[in-house]
């Protein structure tokens, strides 16, 4: 089972890593300091489980768990010094709520329950976009997409390995994947899971922060309220 540690305290991350080293069949997929970094790691590390702190800068543990609540993976075990979020944590489907300092036996028990739940959780079926690249017909997993840009007669898919041309319009793609794509402006869609936040410039323009890329596409005023609501809801 692949485990990602998410905690803003270096000593806490080191202790959890040491405890995981005492557990069977565990691979530490990574160790990051906040929710933003955790979202960036999901695509590359592919963790089955998060050991998740609550009070962190940026996206806190509760907000991150809310974003992940509808997925089968990764599951979440909270590891925190505070008792007062337990009810909310279990409402979000957390496997367990471990108080620091985390004890090895409690962690082993929580990991075993996480393993059982994961064994019964269906993996999401991969969705693909099909288009042309260097004159060849190819497909790209929707999870690999960074953004989709309308340019003249085509839609250009920016993905981690390059670009892909699609014949469908942005509207057709938006209607085909309403739960997976969100519109930033009339010429741009992005996968919902990549949207990390919004940044307002001094001239009033708003840029989107996307996971896994330095690209910051502009957000139109028309779409700004819906994006802010989406981020609040996680």
C-alpha positions in Angstrom: 0.0 0.0 0.0 1.4 3.4 -1.1 1.2 6.1 1.6 1.7 9.8 1.3 2.5 11.8 4.5 1.1 15.3 4.6 2.1 17.4 7.6 3.6 20.8 7.9 6.0 19.8 10.8 9.2 18.1 9.6 9.6 16.2 12.9 6.1 14.9 12.6 6.7 13.7 9.0 9.9 12.0 10.1 8.2 10.2 13.0 5.4 9.0 10.8 7.9 7.8 8.2 9.8 5.9 11.0 6.5 4.3 12.2 5.6 3.3 8.7 9.0 1.6 8.4 7.8 -0.7 11.2 4.7 -1.7 9.3 4.4 -4.6 6.7 3.8 -4.1 3.0 3.9 -0.3 3.1 5.6 2.0 0.6 6.1 5.6 1.4 5.0 7.4 -1.8 6.2 10.8 -0.6 6.2 13.3 2.3 4.9 16.9 1.8 4.2 19.9 4.0 0.8 21.1 2.9 -2.4 20.4 1.0 -1.3 22.2 -2.1 1.8 20.0 -2.4 -0.3 16.9 -1.7 -2.6 17.7 -4.6 0.4 18.1 -6.8 1.7 14.7 -5.7 -1.5 12.7 -6.4 -0.8 12.4 -10.1 2.9 11.4 -9.8 2.9 9.4 -6.6 -0.4 7.7 -7.0 -0.9 7.1 -3.2 -3.5 4.6 -1.9 -3.6 6.4 1.5 -2.8 9.8 3.0 -1.6 10.3 6.6 -3.0 13.7 6.9 -2.5 16.5 9.4 -5.3 19.1 9.8 -3.9 22.5 10.7 -1.6 23.4 7.8 -1.0 26.5 5.7 -2.9 26.9 2.5 -5.3 24.0 1.9 -5.8 22.4 5.3 -6.5 18.7 6.0 -10.2 19.0 6.2 -10.5 20.9 2.9 -8.2 18.4 1.2 -10.2 15.4 2.5 -13.4 17.1 1.3 -11.9 17.3 -2.2 -11.0 13.6 -2.1 -14.2 12.4 -0.4 -15.9 11.3 -3.6 -13.0 9.1 -4.8 -12.2 5.5 -3.9 -8.5 6.4 -3.6 -6.6 7.8 -1.8 -8.2 7.0 1.5 -7.4 9.2 4.5 -6.2 8.7 8.0 -6.0 11.9 10.0 -2.9 12.3 12.3 -3.4 15.5 14.4 -2.8 17.0 17.8 -6.4 18.3 18.0 -9.5 16.4 19.1 -12.2 18.8 18.0 -12.3 17.8 14.3 -13.0 14.1 14.7 -16.8 14.2 13.9 -16.2 16.2 10.8 -13.3 13.9 9.8 -15.5 10.8 10.0 -18.3 12.6 8.1 -15.8 12.9 5.3 -15.2 9.1 5.3 -11.8 9.1 7.1 -10.5 5.6 8.0 -9.3 6.8 11.4 -8.5 9.8 13.5 -5.1 9.3 15.3 -4.0 11.8 18.0 -0.3 12.7 18.1 2.0 11.3 19.3 0.8 8.5 17.1 1.3 5.0 18.6 2.6 2.2 16.4 -0.2 -0.3 17.3 -2.9 2.3 16.6 -1.3 3.1 13.2 -1.0 -0.6 12.3 -4.7 -1.1 13.1 -5.7 1.9 11.0 -3.6 0.7 8.1 -5.2 -2.7 8.2 -8.7 -1.2 8.0 -7.5 1.1 5.2 -6.3 -2.0 3.3 -9.6 -3.7 3.7 -11.5 -0.7 2.5 -9.2 -0.3 -0.5 -9.7 -3.9 -1.5 -13.4 -3.3 -1.8 -13.2 0.2 -3.4 -13.7 0.2 -7.1 -10.9 1.9 -9.1 -12.1 4.8 -11.2 -12.3 3.8 -14.9 -9.8 5.8 -17.0 -11.3 8.3 -19.4 -9.5 9.2 -22.6 -9.5 12.0 -25.1 -8.7 11.0 -28.7 -7.0 13.3 -31.2 -4.1 13.9 -33.5 -0.4 14.3 -32.6 2.2 14.7 -35.4 -0.3 13.4 -37.9 -1.1 10.2 -35.9 -4.3 9.3 -34.1 -3.5 9.0 -30.4 -5.3 9.1 -27.1 -4.5 10.8 -23.8 -5.9 10.0 -20.3 -8.0 12.8 -19.0 -5.9 12.6 -15.8 -2.8 13.7 -17.8 -4.5 16.8 -19.2 -3.3 20.2 -17.9 -5.7 22.4 -19.9 -7.7 22.6 -23.2 -7.4 25.7 -25.3 -9.6 26.7 -28.3 -7.4 27.8 -31.2 -9.1 28.5 -34.6 -10.7 25.3 -35.8 -9.2 23.0 -33.2 -8.9 22.4 -29.5 -5.3 22.1 -28.3 -4.8 19.8 -25.3 -1.8 20.7 -23.2 -0.7 17.6 -21.3 2.4 16.6 -19.4 4.1 15.1 -22.4 3.2 17.7 -25.0 0.2 18.8 -27.0 -2.7 17.0 -28.8 -5.2 18.4 -31.3 -8.9 17.6 -30.9 -11.7 18.1 -33.4 -14.4 18.5 -30.8 -15.3 22.0 -29.5 -14.8 23.1 -25.9 -18.6 23.1 -25.5 -18.8 19.5 -26.7 -16.0 18.5 -24.3 -17.6 20.4 -21.4 -20.9 18.6 -22.0 -19.2 15.2 -22.3 -17.3 15.5 -19.1 -19.3 17.9 -16.9 -17.9 16.5 -13.6 -14.3 16.5 -14.8 -13.8 19.7 -16.7 -14.4 23.3 -15.6 -14.4 26.5 -17.7 -12.0 29.3 -16.9 -13.0 31.5 -19.9 -14.6 31.1 -23.3 -11.3 29.6 -24.7 -10.1 27.5 -21.9 -11.2 24.4 -19.9 -9.2 22.7 -17.2 -9.7 19.4 -15.3 -11.4 20.2 -12.0 -8.8 18.2 -10.0 -6.0 20.5 -11.3 -7.6 23.7 -10.0 -5.8 24.6 -6.8 -6.7 28.3 -6.3 -7.0 31.8 -7.8 -4.6 34.7 -7.7 -5.7 38.3 -8.3 -3.1 40.6 -9.9 -2.7 44.3 -9.2 -4.4 45.2 -12.5 -7.5 43.2 -11.4 -7.0 40.2 -13.6 -7.4 36.8 -12.0 -5.2 33.8 -12.8 -5.8 30.2 -12.0 -3.3 28.1 -10.1 -3.1 24.6 -11.5 -1.5 21.5 -10.0 1.5 20.0 -11.8 2.3 23.0 -14.0 3.6 26.5 -13.9 0.9 27.5 -16.4 -1.5 30.1 -14.9 -4.4 30.7 -17.4 -6.6 33.8 -17.0 -10.1 33.5 -15.5 -13.0 35.5 -17.0 -15.2 37.6 -14.8 -18.2 35.6 -16.0 -16.7 32.3 -14.7 -15.1 33.7 -11.6 -18.1 33.3 -9.2 -18.6 29.6 -10.2 -14.9 28.9 -9.7 -14.8 30.5 -6.3 -17.8 28.5 -5.3 -16.2 25.3 -6.5 -13.0 26.0 -4.5 -15.1 26.8 -1.4 -16.9 23.5 -1.7 -13.7 21.6 -2.4 
